[in-house]
Amino acid sequence: GHHVGTSESVAGGLKFLDANPIDVVVSDIGLPDRNGYDFIAEARERHPHLVAIAVSAYFTAADQDRGHDAGFDMHFAKPIDLNALRRVLERLDYSPARSNGEPADDLDQNQSSRS
């Protein structure tokens, strides 16, 4: 299974990341105090081995490029296909790279948005 924590803001999310060992972050792009791009860029500076998944109701090619530049590994469009998210998390659990504390580099970034 997975242990899940939540936060409603960038400030709270960063505080949570600093206080807890985290492997994967699933973040909405629209957050009340800043945006998900800012959040993941700062989270990556502090915790470079995170796997980061962006969630948004609107994902154009430009949005995906901006997300990649900020540090997101993949994108899910709303509403999230929970089975696709589960498959991604299972792949992370069993990836040989994850056992070394490194993010898996064989994930198909577009798989989740097509599922």
Summary of the structure (lengths in Angstrom):
residues: 115
radius of gyration: 13.2
end to end distance: 22.1
largest distance: 36.3
contacts: 319
relative contact order: 0.15
helix: 44%
strand: 15%
